[in-house]
Amino acid sequence: MTDELYCDGIGEITVTGTIVRLDMMSLSPTKRDANGNPQPAFRQRIIMPVDAFANAVDLMQKALGGLVEAGAVRRGAPVAKIPTANGEILEPAPSNTSPNFN
């Protein structure tokens, strides 16, 4: 059997030299914020060379294009605000694509 990891999103991306670290987060089943919402919790880290990260971004952009074409994702659809592990609220881009890769 293959190990699998579910994550609700990426909490942080850190680039150090030629290495990229992606921190996978999921909502905690036990920890809550002041409003009673689940807090994000670090689950696992993916570490890869920067060229592999660039290839992964390209592959994800192609997958996103297929999802948009199939109608599973709408560009410009509102996205929920994302709380970080330190309690900060991230304001996502107004569309499902990053302006860094358009």
N, C-alpha and C positions, 0 to 999 in steps of 0.2 A: 504494500500500500504506500502511496506517496503522501508525504506531509503537505497539508494545505494550510493557508493562512487567509482568513477573511480580514479585511480592513475597511474602515469607513472613509479612509482617505490618507493623504500624505500630510503629516504634521509639519515636517521641515525638510528642506533640501540643503545640504551643506556641500560646498565644493572646496576641497583642499588640494591645491596643485592639480594633479591629473586624476584625482579620485573624487567620486560623487557618492554621497551618503543620502539615502532616502529613508526617513523615519516613518514607518507605517503606524497609523493610529486607529483605534476603534473606541466606540463609546463605552465607558465603564458601566458594568451592570450594578455597581454598588456606590460609586462616588457621584455625588450630585453637587451642583452649584447652588448659589443662594436662591435661585428661582426654581429649583427642583429638577433642572435639566441634567441629563447624564454628562459627565465631564469626559473629555477625550483622554485616552491612556495610551502610552507608548506600547507597542506590541512587538515589533521586530524591525531590524534595520537591513536594508539592501545596500551593499557596497559594490560599486562597479567603476571601471575606468571611464573617463569622460567620453571617449569615443563610443563605448557601449551605451552610455546614457543618451548620447545624441541619436544613435540608431534606435533606441527604445522610444524616444520622443517621436521620431519619424514614423515608426510603426504604430504608435498610439494615435497620431494625427490621421493616418490612413484608416485605422479602425473607427475613429470618430467620424470621418467622412462617410464611411459605410453606414454607420448608425444614423447619421443625419439623412442620408439618401433613403434609408429604409423607413424613416419617420419615427424611429425610436427616441431620437434626441432632436430638439428644435434649437436652432441657433438663436441666441438672445433670450432664451427662456430664463425666468428668474431662478436664482440659486440660493439656497438657505445660507445664512451666516454660519461660520464655522468657529466654535470656541477652541482655543489652543490649550495645551497642558498647563500653561501658566495663567489661564483665565482671560487672556486677551481674545477679542473677537476679530476674526479675519473677515474682511469685506471681499467676497469673491468678485472677479471680473464680471461685467454684466452679460457676458455670453459664455457658452460652453467651451470656447477656445481661448487660448492664451494669446494676448496681443504680441507676445515675444516671438511667436512662430508663424504669424500670418504672412 
